[in-house]
Amino acid sequence: MQRRIALARQVEDMPAVGQALENGTIGFESAMLVLRVAGKGRKKRELARQWVERASVRTAKHLREEVEVVESAVRLTLSDEDLEPPGAKAIDKHVKFRASWRGLLYG
């Protein structure tokens, strides 16, 4: 229930997320991920629109991986300029890298 209340509050700042959720373009989990990443940027509405577009063609699992990659990049560069959705090649390369790294660490 608390997550839904938080979502309702954040959607006021990023109407593209609310509209996509209302019309079924994205689900609750994807909306929360979009709000999480877009809410960190200075251009919230534009970032939200871009991420909604990305979320509409990705599964929640893949979207979560992409959000984590972008958040990692932001932490490394200390710049919110990198919050835009990444290109497919960059994401696929990073996800494969993370999977191979996990394989080395955890067997």
C-alpha positions, 0 to 999 in steps of 0.5 A: 500500500505504501508503494502505491501511495508513493507512486501516486505522489511522484506521478504528479511531477511526472505525468507521462508515468501516470498516463502510461500506467493508466492506459496500460502501457506499463505496469506498476513495477515498471512505473516504480522503476521509471520514477526511481531513475527519472526522479534523480535528474534535473529534467524529470519530465523529459527523463520520465517520458524517455523512460516510459517509452523504453519501459513500454518495449521492455519486460520489468526484469530487463528494465530493472537491469537497465535502470541499475546500469544507468544508476551505476554509471551515474554513481561512477561519473557523479553526473545526472546527465547519464540518466537517459535510457541507454541504447540497446547495444550498451545495455546488452554488453553491460548485462553480459559483463555483469552476468560473467562477473557474477559467474566468476564470483559465485560460480 
